[in-house]
Amino acid sequence: MENNIKINKRGEKFLNFMKKYGYYILAALVIVAITLAVVLSTTSRGTDLNIDTQEPSKPVDAYALTFDLPLADCSVVIGHILDDVIYNESTGWFETHHGLDLVSETSNDVLAAAEGTVEEVYTSESEGTVVVIKHNDVYTSKYASLSDVTVKVGDTVTRGQKIGITSTSASYEVKTGAHLHFQLFMDENEVNPADYLNIEEK
Ligand SMILES: [Zn+2]
């Protein structure tokens, strides 16, 4: 009983207190709520502004890609010849030549002409062992007549990384001797690699 009375007394005190100051407390709570809402919205707006003012990421200029020689100190033995036919000693036919045949007196190491991802590795009778590297959405390079390939499909390669060595594995070009048959594709169309390499086409 005593406890109840105490509680009742406390309750009365509280009610009286609320009657006197309830509106002030309510008003104070509303002010606090409004202040919080304003602060929060200002903060989030501030964050948005920060995002808006961040520098846009630089567009990747895929066309700006440059290519290094895929074989050190190489020279062109047979050029990229599509508008004429030349006699191919290996096949005995007159043919066009898609790409460059490159030889070097100082090195047999075939190097990735630019950074990229190995898209294909295969061996065929005509082309020998081949590595195809996709550099970006635009450029792909192809290295044929290889042996001792050191990369596999899916590998990321760096510019100048060794991917194999020159050989006579391409039967259609066996009489050229150990060499690299190098092709370059832009948007899946063949381009003359000599236009992209610091090399003089024969
Ligand atoms: Zn060739």
Boltz pocket constraint, residues with backbone or C-beta under 6 A from the ligand:
constraints:
  - pocket:
      binder: B
      contacts: [[A, 78], [A, 97], [A, 98], [A, 99], [A, 100], [A, 101], [A, 173], [A, 180], [A, 181], [A, 182]]
      max_distance: 6.0
